[in-house]
Structure formats: structure tokens, C-alpha cells
Amino acid sequence: MSLVSRLSGVTRKTIINGIKELNNPNTNPPQIGKSRKKGGGRKTIQNNQPDILNALQNLVEPHTKGDPMHQMLWTNKSLRNLEKSLKEKGFQVSYRVIGVMLKNLGYGLQADKKNPNRNTCTS
């Protein structure tokens, strides 16, 4: 076991637990290509912080724009500003997760752009 541990980089404890699992007739091994049992892994941020979606919606709602011809909404608030605001409210979240949450809510990001031809006359 020590040799396998050194060669594979896996701890002896993990190897011992794996052998116990394989020898236990009541244990169902994970599907091929899966490393975790069903329900394993990190829980979503909504499970750990249930009010975070409401807080995010309250932050972007005043800055929401949209086109009635399309279902996509967008906000011009930056992900990092949203991250800072949510952290001030006591939530632990990264700007990348905020981007995923906005996408799940149907939002896109769009920067404010000035029309480059706004000062030209088209007569």
C-alpha cells in the first residue's frame, strides 16, 4: 500500500477506504466514469445561502434593460460590483458564480456604449 500510495499520489487512508468499499458486498460502486456517488460533491450556492438569488435580483432590477422582441434581459452592472455589493450584505460569492446565476435568471451583461456617430449630422 505504501508503494501504491507513493506512485499514485493517493493517501494510504484513501486506499484503505477504497479496499473496504470494494470488499463490502452492500456497496454499489459508482458508474464507470463517475467518481462520486449520487448526491456527492459541493452543494450549490443557493442551498448554502438561500436568499442570494433574491438579493441579486434586487441589485440588478433597477439596472435591468431589455428588448420586448427578445426574452433576454441584461444589466450594465459589472460582475465585480455585484460581488462587492453582495459581500457587503453578508453573502460569500465570487463574480464568476454571479455570472452563472445571472445567466440562469435570463440575464446577459451589456456595457453602456456611446454611439460613435452621435455628433454627426445625417442630412
N, C-alpha and C positions, 0 to 999 in steps of 0.2 A: 504493500500500500504506500509506503514512503516513496518508493521509486516512481510509482504511477503519479503520486502527488507532485513530485518534483518535475517530472516530464510534462505533465498536463497543466500544471499551474493551479490545480484544483486542491482545496484543502482536504486533509485527511478526514475531517469531520463530515464533509460533504460526500466523500467516497463511502464512508461507513454508513451514512444515512441512505445513500443510493443502494447499497448492497442490501440493507434491511428492507427497503421498499421492494426490491426485486424478489427477495425471498418470502415476502408476505403474500400469501395467496388471496387475501382480501383487497389488495391494492390493484387498482386499474392503472396501467401505465398510460402516460399521455399519448395522444395520437402522434403518428410519425410526422415530424416537422414541428411539433409543438413542444415547448419546454416547460409550460406551466399547466396546471390543472385548471379546469373551468372555474372562473371567478378569481383567479390569481392575478397578481400584478398590481400596479399602482391604481388607486381609485381616482375617479375624475375629480376635478376641482369643484364641480357642482355638488358632489357627495360630501366633500370635506368642508365646503363653505357654501351652504345652500342659497344664501341671499346675494351671491356675487352677480348673478345674471340680472337681477332687478337693479342692483347698484350700477351696473354697466349701462343698462338701458336708460336709467335716469341721467347718466352723464352724457350720453350721446344724443338723447332725444332733442334737446334744444339745438343741436348742430346737425340734425338729420336733413338730408335733401333727397329728392327722388324724382323720377320721371313717371307720370301716370301711365305711360305706354309700356313700362317695364316694371317688373316686380322688385327689381334690385333697389335697395336704399343705399345711401352712402353717407359717410360722415367725414368732415375735414379735420377732426381731432386726431392728433398723432397717437400712435400706439404707446409711445413713451409718456406722453402727457396723461393718457388714460391710466397707464400703470401707476404713475405718481399719485393721481387722484384717488385711485382705489386703495393704494397703500396708506394714504392719509386717513382713509375710512376704516383701516384696520385689516384689510384683506392682504393675503400673501399670494401674489400672482406675478407672472412675467409678461412682458409685452408680446411675446410670441403666443402665449396662451390666450391673451386678449384678442389677438388677430384671429385665432381659431374660433373663439366664442362669437366674435362679430360676424364671421363668415357663416356660422351655424344659425345666427339670428337673421341672416339675409342681408347683411351689410357688406359694403365694399368701402375702400378708402379712396378718397379723391382729394388731391391738394387743390387749394384755391389757385386758380390760374387767371392771369390777366390776359385780355385779348390783345395780341401784339398789334393789331390793326385798328385799335380803338380811336387813335388820334388822326387817322387818315380819313379823308372825305371820299366817298364812293359815288360821286355825281356823274 
